[in-house]
């Protein structure tokens, strides 16, 4: 019996309509959100990460704290650098994404999240956002040890990519 079987001419099956052209699927076995998947088709992982997940730019997130207040609300505080200026920002909201949105708005940086997707993989979280600022719209990615960390990093990537 031949131990080597040829599958030439047979297309491999990938879940959710993904294919090997999806760089996140190729790396982690989980599909990118539709729309981003089409944009990123054929990119290498390095190209994808530098296009959608870059954390460089004038806006940077330093410290982040959350204090539960009860009734589902928390007090959040962050250190946010814009260029060479460091700001301390705070917000009391029901969650970290609402808090970061409010803090950025207070600093004159407007971002609207149009689509939110997250994958938890092997002790890592990856968040994908389709964001809008003014008339510009684009996809971004943030990764981190937790869902909150990856979401906040994605928001910072969005602010920097859209030039909000």
N, C-alpha and C positions, 0 to 999 in steps of 0.2 A: 504494500500500500504506500502511496506517495504521501509523505508528511507535508509536502508543500502544495498548497492549493492556490491557484490563481483566480483572482476576482476581477480581472481586467474587464472593463466594459460595464461593471456593476457599480452604480453610484452608492457611496456609503450613506447610511441613514443617520440623521442628526435630529434631536428633538426640537420641537417648536419651530420648524422651518429654518433652523440655523444650518450653516454649513461651515466648512473649514476656513472660509474667508472671514469669519467672525473672530477677531484676534482675542477677545476675552474668552470665547468658547474654546479656542485652540489652547489657551493657557490654563483655564480653570474648569472647563467642561460645563459652563453655565452661559446661556445666551445673553447677549446685550439686548436692551430694549429695542423694539422695532423703531425704525427711524434712525437711531444711532447705529444700529447694525448695518443698515444700508449705507450710511455715510462712511463707516469705518471698514467696509468690505475690502479685503485685500491688503490692509495695513499690517505691518509687522507689529509685535507688541511694543517695541521701542517707539515706533511712529505713533501708535495709538496713545501710549502713555504721555508722550510729550505734547500731543495735540489736545487731548481732553483732560489730562490729569495734572498738568503742570502746576506747581505750587509757587512758582516765582512770579513776581510782579510787585507793584507798589503797595498792595494791601497784604498784610501778614497778620495771622492770628498768633498771639502769645499765650498768656494764661487764660484759663477758663474755669470758673467755679459755679456750682449750683447749690442752692440751699432750699430744701423743701419747706414750704410754708403751710402746707395743709390744703385741703379742698382742691387738690390737683394743681395747685399753683406753686411756682418756685421763683426764687430770686436768682438771677444769673448775673455774673460779672465777667467781663473779658478785657484783656489788654489787646488792643488792635493798633498796629502800626500802619500809617499811610505815608509812604515815602520815609522821610526822616523824623516824622512827628509821631509820638506814641500817645495813644488815647486810652483812658479807662472808660469803659462803657458799661451800662447796666440796664436791665429790663426785668420786669416781673410779668411772667406769662405762664401758660400751661405747658410749654415745652421748649427745648433748645432751638429748634428751627424758627419758631415765632420770635424767640428772644434775639437770635442773631439777625433776623430780618429787621426787627425794631432798632437794634443797636446800629446796624449799617445805615438805616434810614436816618437816624439821628446824626450820623456822621456825614450825611449828604450822599450816601451811596445807595442807590435804589436797585433792587433786584426782585424779580417776581419769578417764582417757581411754577412752571407750567406742567411739568411732569416729574415724578419722583419714583425711582426704582432702587431697590437695594438687594444685594446678595450677601449672605453670610457663608464664608468658605474657609474651612481649616483655620479657625481662630482669627480670621480677618473679615473685615466688612468692606464692601465696595458700594458706594452710593453714586447713582447716575442721575443727573438733573438736566432737564431742558429748561433753560432760564431765559428771561427777557429783561433787558434794561433799555428803556427808551424804545427805539425802533429796531434794536439788535436782538437777535435770538440765536442761541447756540446750546449745544450739549457740553457737559463737563462731567468729570469723575473725581471723586475723592475716596481715598482708602484710609483705613485706620484699624485700630484694635477693637473698636466698638462701633455700633451704628451711629451713635451721636458724633464720635470723632470723624468718621468718614463723611457724614452729612455736613458738618461744619467745614471740613476741608473742601468739599465739593462747592459749597457756597462761596468760599474765598476764591477758588479757581474760577467760578462764574463771574465774580466781581472783576477779577483781573483780566479774564478773557474778553469780557464785554466792555471793559473800560468804563464801568459805571461811575 
